[in-house]
Amino acid sequence: MDTDTWRSTSVTDHLGLLSPSNGLPLTSCHRSYRAVLCTELAKPLIIRTIPSPPLQPEEVRVGIHCCGVNFADILACQGLYQEKHALPFSPGMEFSGVVMETGTDVSTVQKGDRVLGVTSSKAMAEECIIDQKMLWQIPDGVSYEHAAALPVSYGTASLALERRAHTQPGETVLVTAAAGAMGLATIDIATNVFKAKVIAAAGSDHKCNLALQKGATHSVNYSQNSLKDEVKKLTDNRGVNVAIDAVGGDIFKQALHSLAWEGRIVVVGFAGGTIPSFSANLLLLKNVSAMGVYWGRYREEEFPLFSSSISSALQYCHEGKIEPHIGEVFKLEEVNEAFSHVIQRKSTGKVIISVK
């Protein structure tokens, strides 16, 4: 997709409030709200005013303050993500806001509560209706921006480091795409929670320097140097215990070759656009393990783990152990610019859409 098509092309629908069933104007007694809509794959998103449906007994209506922008949102709007949405749909997987209304059977939250929410889509809007079990209370002292930055990046980082790689204190962790939201979250948790040493790998000196500021011990600019060779130098040829890779392609292969004896590499994404393949004998030679983390799948398969990855991140943030890096904040009307910012790899840390 031409990245320029995402730039400066937000469109607001001025046709009035239309009923989804018959296209007739809504009466004044109906609620409505603005939402980002993907009406055609790989085309600019639009802002449209849509009717707000009534609540089901276990649902909650949340007024959204902030939502996070993830590469998965962009892939979904291109039709390239593993979860497909019927058109039209609102992108957005994570948000923070305030409870506006609760269904008759809701017992976990009440009107006025500050909450963080996770959904497969529809977070890029002024409000969201969501099942009560997909909401978490935001502790005092945690901002809406920080809360919206936590679920996907920190949830994935937590499960990758703890559940999959079993990272131990003092081990060395290699993090690729280190200045992205996922990369900085991994550095944050690895250094401040798991007490590991981090080698940050990124594609520019600026991004490497940011990773160092956020806690990495060493950095490698893999646009200028061989990642494998530099890791060998930094570890006296021992290699790293854990590698968390979000790039794929040749960077994954170099990270795999950088593992120490019984090292573990965890695949969390393919931001470079290429899904790598490798010879299985590489696993055998040094008794290494290769595994993946698809954080969203835990929602269906092991919800307690999914929930705890979010609760833990909120608690760490509340205690001051971690601090999400907010790279850029865009308004709802600037959603296409926000997507373009990520596509062009200008972003560092989490990009946030501010609704309020």
Secondary structure, 3 states (H helix, E strand, C coil): CCHHHHCCCCEECCCCCECCCCCCECCCCCCEEEEEEECCCCCCCEEEEEECCCCCCCEEEEEEEEEEECHHHHHHHHCCCCCCCCCCECCCCEEEEEEEEECCCCCCCCCCCEEEEECCCCCCECEEEEEHHHEEECCCCCCHHHHHCCHHHHHHHHHHHHHHCCCCCCCEEEECCCCEHHHHHHHHHHHHCCCCEEEEEECCHHHHHHHHHCCCCEEEECCCCCHHHHHHHHCCCCCEEEEEECCCHHHHHHHHHCEEEEEEEEECCCCCCCCCCCCCHHHHHCCCEEEECCHHHHHHHCHHHHHHHHHHHHHHHHHCCCCCCEEEEEEHHHHHHHHHHHHCCCCCEEEEEECC
